[in-house]
Amino acid sequence: MAGIADVYVTVLPETGRIADGIKKALLGVDADVRRAAARWKKIIDRELSGEKAEIEVTADTKKAKVEIDKAAEDKKLTVEMDARHRQGQPSRDRSRRP
């Protein structure tokens, strides 16, 4: 038999119902996980009730202090003031003091 064309066909399965099944299965697992988590929480709370823990925390702040001091050294403050007053009139000191 002589052929006049080649035909290629792709067959895709219909997955609409599969997605619903997967969703339903995952929701069921979610409920199981929630129940297990609640059960584990009760067990952990029961086992740890009345337990006390002491934790010693120490910090060596020498390095931080050195870095802060280094950042602050050689800093200068410049203050500009407009201190005009008319000749012959007394100047008034309006600076605040503690």
N, CA, C and O of each residue as an XYZ file, in Angstrom:
392
protein
N       0.849     -1.168      0.000
C       0.000      0.000      0.000
C       0.891      1.226      0.000
O       1.888      1.284      0.721
N       0.544      2.157     -0.774
C       1.322      3.396     -0.887
C       0.790      4.399      0.120
O      -0.413      4.490      0.362
N       1.716      5.148      0.700
C       1.298      6.162      1.656
C       1.483      7.549      1.089
O       2.383      7.804      0.289
N       0.605      8.445      1.523
C       0.735      9.810      1.030
C       1.135     10.792      2.145
O       1.505     11.932      1.863
N       1.059     10.337      3.441
C       1.414     11.242      4.544
C       1.717     10.421      5.788
O       1.222      9.306      5.954
N       2.536     10.992      6.653
C       2.774     10.401      7.963
C       1.999     11.220      8.982
O       1.978     12.449      8.904
N       1.377     10.564      9.915
C       0.590     11.245     10.944
C       1.134     10.826     12.308
O       1.341      9.643     12.581
N       1.359     11.830     13.155
C       1.814     11.570     14.511
C       0.721     12.024     15.461
O       0.193     13.128     15.326
N       0.389     11.195     16.399
C      -0.690     11.493     17.335
C      -0.130     11.428     18.746
O       0.580     10.489     19.102
N      -0.458     12.437     19.544
C      -0.080     12.451     20.951
C      -1.324     12.163     21.761
O      -2.348     12.823     21.584
N      -1.249     11.188     22.646
C      -2.393     10.836     23.474
C      -2.118     11.347     24.882
O      -1.122     10.984     25.507
N      -3.016     12.193     25.369
C      -2.888     12.748     26.719
C      -4.016     12.198     27.579
O      -5.176     12.229     27.170
N      -3.695     11.705     28.745
C      -4.760     11.198     29.609
C      -5.578     12.351     30.192
O      -5.061     13.450     30.394
N      -6.827     12.095     30.453
C      -7.695     13.085     31.086
C      -7.417     13.007     32.587
O      -7.624     11.965     33.208
N      -6.945     14.118     33.166
C      -6.487     14.094     34.558
C      -7.376     14.894     35.498
O      -7.028     15.080     36.664
N      -8.500     15.364     35.017
C      -9.375     16.191     35.859
C      -9.804     15.483     37.123
O      -9.793     16.079     38.200
N     -10.184     14.211     37.013
C     -10.636     13.473     38.186
C      -9.461     13.071     39.072
O      -9.622     12.911     40.282
N      -8.291     12.909     38.483
C      -7.105     12.566     39.279
C      -6.771     13.713     40.231
O      -6.460     13.481     41.399
N      -6.834     14.942     39.738
C      -6.526     16.107     40.572
C      -7.469     16.167     41.764
O      -7.035     16.469     42.876
N      -8.737     15.889     41.558
C      -9.688     15.899     42.675
C      -9.340     14.819     43.694
O      -9.449     15.034     44.901
N      -8.918     13.654     43.196
C      -8.538     12.571     44.095
C      -7.305     12.920     44.908
O      -7.234     12.627     46.102
N      -6.341     13.542     44.262
C      -5.121     13.952     44.969
C      -5.458     14.991     46.026
O      -4.965     14.926     47.152
N      -6.294     15.939     45.660
C      -6.682     16.990     46.607
C      -7.373     16.376     47.821
O      -7.072     16.740     48.957
N      -8.293     15.452     47.586
C      -9.023     14.807     48.672
C      -8.061     14.027     49.571
O      -8.187     14.057     50.795
N      -7.104     13.332     48.962
C      -6.131     12.556     49.730
C      -5.264     13.474     50.587
O      -4.995     13.169     51.749
N      -4.827     14.593     50.017
C      -3.987     15.524     50.776
C      -4.754     16.159     51.917
O      -4.189     16.374     52.990
N      -6.032     16.469     51.714
C      -6.836     17.041     52.792
C      -6.988     16.032     53.924
O      -6.997     16.405     55.097
N      -7.107     14.770     53.576
C      -7.185     13.731     54.594
C      -5.891     13.638     55.377
O      -5.918     13.487     56.599
N      -4.767     13.725     54.700
C      -3.458     13.706     55.362
C      -3.315     14.919     56.263
O      -2.771     14.818     57.362
N      -3.803     16.073     55.800
C      -3.708     17.300     56.584
C      -4.409     17.126     57.926
O      -3.876     17.528     58.961
N      -5.577     16.543     57.916
C      -6.308     16.312     59.167
C      -5.534     15.355     60.067
O      -5.467     15.564     61.279
N      -4.945     14.299     59.483
C      -4.142     13.350     60.266
C      -2.942     14.039     60.895
O      -2.613     13.792     62.055
N      -2.293     14.900     60.129
C      -1.117     15.624     60.639
C      -1.515     16.556     61.771
O      -0.799     16.664     62.767
N      -2.645     17.225     61.629
C      -3.107     18.127     62.694
C      -3.388     17.350     63.983
O      -3.019     17.798     65.068
N      -4.032     16.201     63.870
C      -4.310     15.389     65.062
C      -3.012     14.902     65.693
O      -2.876     14.913     66.916
N      -2.064     14.478     64.877
C      -0.776     14.007     65.396
C      -0.031     15.147     66.086
O       0.552     14.947     67.152
N      -0.046     16.342     65.488
C       0.638     17.491     66.087
C       0.022     17.835     67.436
O       0.746     18.120     68.390
N      -1.298     17.813     67.528
C      -1.966     18.100     68.801
C      -1.584     17.051     69.849
O      -1.357     17.388     71.011
N      -1.512     15.779     69.438
C      -1.134     14.699     70.348
C       0.309     14.888     70.823
O       0.600     14.728     72.008
N       1.211     15.227     69.897
C       2.620     15.436     70.259
C       2.773     16.613     71.201
O       3.578     16.573     72.131
N       1.997     17.665     70.957
C       2.069     18.849     71.823
C       1.683     18.481     73.252
O       2.343     18.893     74.205
N       0.613     17.703     73.395
C       0.193     17.283     74.735
C       1.286     16.461     75.414
O       1.565     16.656     76.597
N       1.897     15.555     74.681
C       2.950     14.709     75.248
C       4.145     15.559     75.670
O       4.677     15.382     76.766
N       4.563     16.468     74.816
C       5.709     17.329     75.126
C       5.403     18.222     76.313
O       6.231     18.363     77.213
N       4.205     18.834     76.326
C       3.828     19.691     77.450
C       3.819     18.906     78.762
O       4.285     19.397     79.790
N       3.285     17.680     78.718
C       3.225     16.849     79.919
C       4.634     16.504     80.404
O       4.918     16.587     81.599
N       5.501     16.123     79.493
C       6.856     15.718     79.864
C       7.696     16.886     80.381
O       8.562     16.707     81.238
N       7.432     18.085     79.851
C       8.239     19.246     80.250
C       7.625     20.053     81.387
O       8.249     20.997     81.873
N       6.422     19.705     81.819
C       5.784     20.488     82.882
C       6.618     20.387     84.150
O       7.055     19.305     84.542
N       6.828     21.524     84.776
C       7.607     21.569     86.006
C       9.105     21.573     85.803
O       9.850     21.735     86.769
N       9.565     21.401     84.591
C      11.008     21.415     84.329
C      11.495     22.852     84.268
O      10.795     23.740     83.782
N      12.681     23.062     84.760
C      13.281     24.391     84.710
C      14.621     24.289     84.005
O      15.327     23.288     84.126
N      14.953     25.313     83.286
C      16.235     25.341     82.587
C      16.953     26.633     82.946
O      16.354     27.708     82.985
N      18.231     26.506     83.204
C      19.053     27.680     83.451
C      20.095     27.764     82.349
O      20.787     26.792     82.046
N      20.187     28.931     81.766
C      21.131     29.141     80.670
C      22.018     30.316     81.044
O      21.531     31.403     81.355
N      23.307     30.089     81.011
C      24.247     31.162     81.305
C      24.640     31.834     79.996
O      25.096     31.182     79.056
N      24.459     33.122     79.955
C      24.790     33.883     78.755
C      25.879     34.877     79.120
O      25.729     35.670     80.051
N      26.952     34.827     78.393
C      28.030     35.788     78.602
C      28.353     36.442     77.269
O      28.187     35.844     76.206
N      28.807     37.650     77.348
C      29.166     38.360     76.125
C      30.444     39.152     76.369
O      30.578     39.844     77.378
N      31.361     39.045     75.449
C      32.595     39.809     75.526
C      32.402     41.047     74.652
O      32.421     40.957     73.424
N      32.218     42.186     75.284
C      31.928     43.412     74.550
C      33.163     44.255     74.280
O      33.052     45.378     73.788
N      34.345     43.720     74.599
C      35.573     44.494     74.404
C      35.761     44.878     72.938
O      36.096     46.022     72.627
N      35.547     43.925     72.047
C      35.740     44.193     70.621
C      34.761     45.272     70.134
O      35.142     46.162     69.375
N      33.518     45.188     70.570
C      32.528     46.189     70.161
C      32.918     47.569     70.689
O      32.801     48.564     69.973
N      33.383     47.632     71.942
C      33.780     48.922     72.514
C      34.946     49.514     71.733
O      34.965     50.716     71.469
N      35.920     48.682     71.360
C      37.065     49.161     70.578
C      36.578     49.724     69.241
O      37.027     50.787     68.813
N      35.671     49.020     68.592
C      35.160     49.486     67.299
C      34.383     50.797     67.440
O      34.497     51.679     66.589
N      33.602     50.928     68.500
C      32.850     52.177     68.738
C      33.816     53.320     69.017
O      33.668     54.409     68.461
N      34.812     53.079     69.881
C      35.794     54.120     70.188
C      36.559     54.543     68.937
O      36.813     55.729     68.728
N      36.925     53.561     68.105
C      37.663     53.866     66.873
C      36.796     54.714     65.927
O      37.289     55.652     65.301
N      35.521     54.378     65.832
C      34.617     55.135     64.961
C      34.426     56.560     65.471
O      34.205     57.477     64.679
N      34.510     56.754     66.786
C      34.265     58.071     67.364
C      35.515     58.949     67.429
O      35.402     60.165     67.579
N      36.713     58.349     67.317
C      37.925     59.160     67.459
C      38.113     60.070     66.248
O      37.659     59.773     65.143
N      38.773     61.149     66.483
C      39.074     62.158     65.461
C      37.819     62.787     64.863
O      37.850     63.283     63.736
N      36.744     62.769     65.593
C      35.521     63.446     65.136
C      35.517     64.833     65.748
O      35.799     65.003     66.934
N      35.203     65.800     64.948
C      35.174     67.173     65.428
C      33.782     67.731     65.214
O      33.092     67.387     64.255
N      33.394     68.584     66.114
C      32.095     69.225     66.033
C      32.304     70.679     65.646
O      33.094     71.393     66.264
N      31.603     71.097     64.641
C      31.669     72.482     64.207
C      30.301     73.110     64.419
O      29.286     72.581     63.967
N      30.285     74.237     65.109
C      29.036     74.942     65.362
C      29.138     76.309     64.709
O      30.087     77.057     64.947
N      28.164     76.622     63.893
C      28.129     77.941     63.273
C      27.024     78.742     63.933
O      25.918     78.250     64.160
N      27.351     79.984     64.232
C      26.362     80.841     64.889
C      26.300     82.167     64.169
O      27.296     82.646     63.627
N      25.144     82.740     64.170
C      24.963     84.088     63.646
C      24.835     84.978     64.878
O      23.768     85.072     65.486
N      25.930     85.624     65.233
C      25.961     86.403     66.470
C      26.088     87.891     66.165
O      27.006     88.556     66.645
N      25.184     88.393     65.383
C      25.238     89.830     65.063
C      24.504     90.639     66.129
O      23.442     90.249     66.613
N      25.079     91.732     66.465
C      24.362     92.695     67.298
C      24.834     94.088     66.904
O      25.927     94.266     66.367
N      24.022     95.024     67.172
C      24.355     96.395     66.770
C      25.385     96.988     67.713
O      25.391     96.738     68.918
N      26.239     97.771     67.122
C      27.291     98.402     67.896
C      26.675     99.348     68.924
O      25.758    100.115     68.630
N      27.200     99.267     70.109
C      26.703    100.144     71.155
C      25.591     99.520     71.976
O      25.212    100.079     73.005
N      25.055     98.381     71.558
C      23.992     97.731     72.321
C      24.565     96.481     72.998
O      25.397     95.779     72.423
N      24.124     96.222     74.186
C      24.658     95.050     74.889
C      24.199     93.751     74.202
O      23.074     93.650     73.714
N      25.079     92.793     74.182
C      24.685     91.494     73.621
C      24.043     90.665     74.723
O      24.383     90.803     75.897
N      23.123     89.816     74.338
C      22.439     88.982     75.328
C      22.858     87.530     75.137
O      22.953     87.015     74.023
N      23.096     86.916     76.248
C      23.454     85.485     76.232
C      22.143     84.684     76.308
O      21.470     84.698     77.339
N      21.782     83.988     75.224
C      20.537     83.213     75.197
C      20.799     81.694     75.177
O      19.918     80.900     74.847
N      21.984     81.334     75.525
C      22.299     79.903     75.534
C      21.705     79.262     76.780
O      21.613     79.886     77.837
N      21.310     78.019     76.635
C      20.734     77.295     77.781
C      21.851     76.555     78.514
O      22.763     76.002     77.900
N      21.758     76.562     79.796
C      22.724     75.857     80.602
C      21.965     74.922     81.539
O      20.871     75.244     82.003
N      22.557     73.768     81.811
C      21.875     72.822     82.724
C      21.830     73.317     84.152
O      21.293     72.634     85.025
